[in-house]
Amino acid sequence: MGPKPELYLIEYPVGSKVVVLTDPSVQRAMPHRRFQGKVGTVLGRRGMGYEVEVYTGSKRKVLFVLPDHLRLHSP
């Protein structure tokens, strides 16, 4: 299968809520499985990927994730 080109066209503005969903067909910048399904906040852009702030319990983690592994959060 491989990466979907339309995922790279989506722009996530700073401050938007995203869900971390790993796509196993893309191994680059894949977050650890403990972050699967977590909702985070976009802090900024870094190259082709995004900086995403995620909380696991009371600890703050900053992930560097490609858009393949992100989806917009709909409340």
CORGI-V467150 format. One record per backbone hydrogen bond with DSSP energy under -0.5 kcal/mol. NH is the residue of the N-H (numbers start at 0). CO is the residue of the C=O. E is the energy in kcal/mol with one decimal. If there is no record, write none. Layout:
nh:NH co:CO e:E
nh:NH co:CO e:E
This chain:
nh:4 co:2 e:-0.5
nh:6 co:3 e:-1.3
nh:7 co:3 e:-0.6
nh:7 co:4 e:-1.0
nh:8 co:5 e:-0.7
nh:9 co:6 e:-0.6
nh:11 co:9 e:-0.5
nh:12 co:10 e:-0.7
nh:14 co:41 e:-2.6
nh:15 co:12 e:-1.9
nh:17 co:39 e:-2.5
nh:18 co:70 e:-3.2
nh:19 co:37 e:-2.6
nh:20 co:18 e:-0.8
nh:20 co:68 e:-2.2
nh:23 co:21 e:-0.7
nh:25 co:22 e:-2.0
nh:26 co:24 e:-0.5
nh:29 co:26 e:-1.3
nh:34 co:31 e:-1.9
nh:35 co:32 e:-1.3
nh:36 co:19 e:-3.4
nh:37 co:34 e:-1.9
nh:39 co:17 e:-3.0
nh:40 co:52 e:-2.0
nh:41 co:15 e:-2.2
nh:42 co:50 e:-3.2
nh:43 co:50 e:-1.1
nh:45 co:48 e:-2.3
nh:48 co:45 e:-1.8
nh:49 co:64 e:-2.9
nh:50 co:43 e:-2.7
nh:51 co:49 e:-0.6
nh:51 co:62 e:-2.8
nh:52 co:40 e:-3.0
nh:53 co:51 e:-0.5
nh:53 co:60 e:-3.0
nh:55 co:58 e:-2.2
nh:56 co:54 e:-0.6
nh:57 co:55 e:-0.5
nh:58 co:55 e:-1.7
nh:60 co:53 e:-3.2
nh:62 co:51 e:-3.3
nh:62 co:60 e:-0.5
nh:64 co:49 e:-2.5
nh:64 co:62 e:-0.6
nh:65 co:28 e:-0.8
nh:68 co:65 e:-1.7
nh:69 co:66 e:-1.3
nh:70 co:18 e:-1.6
nh:72 co:16 e:-2.2
nh:74 co:72 e:-0.6
